[in-house]
């Protein structure tokens, strides 16, 4: 079955995740992080993508981006992945694929979801147990978004600008609820939209496609009482989600 095109609209933020191939480390030393951030800044300017939040983990990256055109996110990530892989392979004397297939993404709408993605991204090192507080992790946008330093790569989304640095810093002391974490992971892994119920119908018409998870294939046939049997839950055997 052909995969659906990415759900990306101009001037609407997108949460992006890209992993190292086979979960391998794509950052081995300080210089790797610095080169990636430099290339990200160049690519964001070239392809017209505003970077609101980022986090570079050892084997994957998170971005919150607003593109000016529907093709801008793909152009940004393809160009960035190619240039960084070329640097990384040359620097570490290796060959082969660095990144795991397609990057994953989801469209994000409403102030609650936009700010949730900010926190989801910048609290990743805390959830992973690398640091106790987000300010302890160097390779994220938290220092810029908390007002601790100026980062020319980061530009605030309108919802963030309305909140302000101090209020956002207080917000990051609150743990994201498990159901919200699951929503963000499911939407990003499935390429669905993370939007309010009131916006779903409008978005489905604009996009001309399903914007949320659904059952694939033909409707299930009713099972008679005589032939009824238990089936294993497919969710028990599914792979892990986004960090």
C-alpha positions in Angstrom: 0.0 0.0 0.0 1.5 3.4 -1.0 2.3 5.6 1.9 0.4 8.8 2.4 2.0 12.1 1.6 3.1 14.1 4.6 0.5 16.3 6.2 2.1 19.7 6.1 0.5 23.1 5.6 2.2 26.5 5.2 2.5 28.5 8.4 1.4 25.7 10.7 4.0 24.1 13.0 5.2 20.6 12.6 6.8 18.3 15.1 9.7 16.3 13.5 11.6 13.3 14.7 14.6 11.7 12.9 16.4 8.7 14.2 19.8 7.2 13.6 19.8 4.1 11.5 19.2 1.0 13.8 19.2 3.5 16.7 22.9 4.1 16.2 24.6 7.2 17.6 24.5 10.1 15.2 26.4 12.4 17.5 29.7 11.1 19.0 31.4 14.3 20.2 30.9 18.0 20.8 31.8 19.0 17.3 29.1 16.8 15.8 26.4 18.7 17.7 27.9 22.0 16.7 28.1 21.1 13.0 24.5 19.8 13.0 23.2 23.0 14.6 25.1 25.2 12.1 23.8 23.2 9.2 20.3 23.4 10.6 20.5 27.1 10.8 21.7 27.4 7.2 18.9 25.0 6.0 16.2 26.8 7.9 17.1 30.0 6.3 17.5 28.5 2.8 14.1 26.6 2.8 12.0 29.1 4.8 11.4 27.1 8.0 11.3 28.8 11.5 12.8 26.7 14.2 10.9 27.1 17.5 12.4 24.2 19.6 15.0 21.5 19.1 16.7 18.7 21.0 19.7 16.7 19.8 19.8 13.4 21.6 22.6 10.9 21.0 20.7 8.8 18.5 17.8 11.0 17.3 16.7 14.6 17.0 13.4 16.5 17.7 12.4 19.7 16.0 9.4 22.0 16.1 9.3 23.9 12.8 6.9 26.2 11.0 7.4 26.1 7.2 6.4 28.9 4.8 5.5 26.3 2.1 4.1 22.8 2.2 7.3 21.4 0.6 9.7 23.3 2.9 9.9 20.7 5.7 10.8 17.9 3.4 13.4 20.1 1.6 14.9 21.1 5.0 15.2 17.6 6.3 16.5 16.0 3.1 19.1 18.7 2.6 20.1 18.7 6.3 20.3 14.9 6.5 22.4 14.6 3.4 24.9 17.3 4.4 25.3 16.1 8.0 25.7 12.5 6.9 28.4 13.5 4.5 30.2 15.3 7.3 29.7 12.6 9.9 31.0 9.8 7.6 34.0 11.7 6.6 34.8 12.8 10.2 34.4 9.4 11.7 35.8 7.4 8.8 32.7 5.4 8.1 30.4 4.6 5.2 26.8 3.7 4.8 23.4 5.0 5.9 23.3 7.3 9.0 19.6 8.0 9.3 16.6 5.6 9.7 14.5 5.9 6.5 12.0 8.8 6.4 11.8 11.3 9.2 8.5 11.2 11.2 6.3 14.2 11.6 2.9 15.6 12.7 1.1 18.8 12.1 0.4 20.7 15.3 -2.5 23.2 16.0 -3.8 25.2 19.0 -1.9 26.8 21.8 -2.2 23.8 24.1 -0.6 21.4 21.6 2.0 23.8 20.4 3.2 24.5 23.9 3.0 20.8 24.7 5.3 20.0 21.8 7.8 22.7 23.1 7.8 20.9 26.5 7.8 17.4 25.0 11.0 18.3 23.0 12.9 20.2 25.6 12.1 17.7 28.4 13.3 14.7 26.4 16.6 14.5 28.2 14.8 14.7 31.6 12.5 11.8 30.6 15.6 9.8 29.4 17.2 10.3 32.8 20.2 12.1 31.3 19.6 15.3 33.4 17.4 16.2 36.3 16.3 19.6 34.9 16.1 20.8 31.2 18.7 23.5 31.8 21.3 20.8 32.5 21.2 19.6 28.9 23.3 21.7 26.5 22.0 20.4 23.1 18.5 21.7 23.2 16.7 25.0 22.7 15.6 25.2 26.4 18.2 27.9 27.3 16.9 30.1 24.6 13.2 29.5 25.3 13.8 30.0 29.1 15.5 33.4 28.4 18.9 32.2 29.7 20.7 32.9 26.4 20.1 34.2 22.9 20.1 31.5 20.2 20.0 32.9 16.6 18.6 29.5 15.5 15.4 29.8 17.6 12.5 32.0 16.7 9.4 32.0 19.0 6.1 30.7 17.8 3.2 33.2 18.3 1.7 31.1 21.1 5.0 31.0 22.9 5.6 34.7 22.5 2.2 35.3 24.0 3.2 33.2 27.0 6.7 34.6 27.6 9.9 33.1 29.0 9.1 33.2 32.7 5.6 31.6 32.3 7.1 28.9 30.0 9.9 28.1 32.5 7.3 27.6 35.2 5.3 25.4 32.8 8.3 23.1 32.2 8.4 22.2 35.9 5.1 20.3 35.3 5.3 16.8 34.1 3.4 16.1 30.8 0.4 13.8 31.4 0.9 10.3 30.1 -2.2 10.6 27.8 -0.7 13.8 26.2 2.7 12.0 25.7 0.8 9.2 24.0 -1.1 11.6 21.7 2.1 13.3 20.6 3.9 10.0 20.0 1.0 8.4 18.1 0.5 11.5 15.9 4.2 11.8 15.1 4.7 8.0 14.4 1.6 7.9 12.3 2.0 11.2 10.5 -1.4 12.4 11.8 -2.5 15.8 12.9 -2.3 16.9 16.5 -5.3 19.2 16.4 -8.4 20.1 18.4 -11.7 18.3 17.6 -13.2 21.5 16.2 -10.4 21.8 13.6 -10.4 18.2 12.5 -13.3 18.4 10.0 -11.9 21.6 8.4 -8.4 20.1 8.1 -9.7 16.8 6.6 -11.4 18.9 3.8 -8.2 21.0 3.3 -5.9 18.0 3.2 -8.3 15.7 1.4 -7.2 12.7 3.5 -7.6 11.0 6.8 -5.9 13.0 9.6 -6.1 10.5 12.4 -5.6 6.8 13.0 -8.2 4.4 11.7 -8.6 0.7 11.0 -7.2 -0.4 7.6 -8.8 -3.1 5.4 -12.4 -4.3 5.1 -14.8 -4.1 8.0 -14.6 -7.1 10.3 -17.2 -9.8 9.9 -19.3 -10.6 12.9 -18.1 -13.7 14.8 -20.7 -16.2 15.8 -20.8 -17.5 19.4 -19.8 -21.0 18.3 -16.7 -19.9 16.5 -15.7 -17.1 18.9 -12.0 -17.2 20.0 -9.6 -14.9 21.6 -7.0 -13.1 19.5 -3.7 -11.5 20.7 -3.8 -7.8 21.2 -1.6 -6.4 18.3 -0.6 -3.5 20.6 1.3 -5.9 22.8 3.6 -6.7 20.0 4.1 -3.2 18.5 7.4 -1.5 18.5 8.4 1.4 20.7 7.3 5.0 20.0 8.9 8.4 20.0 11.1 9.2 22.9 
